[in-house]
Amino acid sequence: MLRVTKMTDYASMLLACLAQAPAKVHSASELAELARLELPTVSKVLKPLSRAGLTLEQGPTGWMLTGGGREARSTGPGLRP
């Protein structure tokens, strides 16, 4: 059985919200409203997503989806991203 933490679930929700308009820059408060989460929770979840290369911080209050961090991941021999 796969166990998913609350933070992982929240991250999935935020990525789904960002994927609805991938070229748009969303504010953290807008994402909180879309995902129906508290603003501090959204801020806490967005930081590791950014470090993983899944989101990109645009200025002090904006976030957008990246290409999924494929460029940051290494692939094994014979594998393509």
C-alpha positions in Angstrom: 0.0 0.0 0.0 1.2 3.5 -0.9 1.2 6.0 1.9 0.8 9.7 1.0 1.5 12.3 3.6 -0.7 15.4 3.8 2.1 17.6 2.4 2.5 15.3 -0.6 -1.3 15.5 -1.1 -1.1 19.3 -0.9 1.8 19.4 -3.3 -0.3 17.3 -5.8 -3.2 19.7 -5.4 -1.0 22.8 -6.0 0.7 21.2 -9.1 -2.8 20.4 -10.5 -3.8 24.0 -10.0 -0.7 25.3 -11.7 -1.2 22.8 -14.5 -4.6 24.3 -15.4 -2.8 27.4 -16.7 0.9 26.5 -17.0 2.1 29.8 -18.6 0.3 32.0 -16.0 2.1 33.3 -12.9 -0.1 32.6 -9.9 0.2 34.3 -6.5 0.4 32.1 -3.4 -2.9 33.5 -2.2 -4.5 32.7 -5.5 -3.2 29.1 -5.3 -4.5 28.9 -1.7 -7.9 29.9 -2.8 -7.9 27.5 -5.8 -6.7 24.6 -3.8 -8.8 25.6 -0.7 -5.7 25.5 1.5 -4.4 28.0 4.1 -1.8 30.5 2.8 1.0 29.4 5.2 0.5 25.8 4.0 0.8 26.8 0.4 3.9 28.8 1.0 5.5 25.8 2.9 4.7 23.4 0.1 5.8 25.7 -2.8 9.4 26.0 -1.4 10.4 22.3 -1.8 8.6 22.1 -5.2 10.8 25.0 -6.3 13.9 23.3 -5.0 13.0 20.2 -6.9 12.6 22.2 -10.1 8.8 21.6 -10.5 7.8 25.2 -9.9 9.5 28.5 -10.6 9.3 31.6 -8.3 8.5 34.7 -10.3 9.3 37.7 -8.2 8.3 38.0 -4.5 4.7 36.7 -4.9 4.4 34.8 -8.1 4.7 31.0 -9.0 4.5 29.1 -12.2 4.9 25.5 -13.3 8.2 24.5 -15.0 8.8 21.7 -17.5 8.9 19.1 -14.6 12.5 19.3 -13.8 13.6 16.9 -16.5 16.7 18.8 -17.2 17.7 18.6 -13.6 17.4 14.9 -13.3 20.1 12.6 -14.6 19.1 9.6 -16.6 20.8 6.2 -16.7 22.5 4.8 -19.8 20.2 4.3 -22.7 17.3 6.2 -21.0 15.9 9.4 -22.4 14.1 12.1 -20.5 
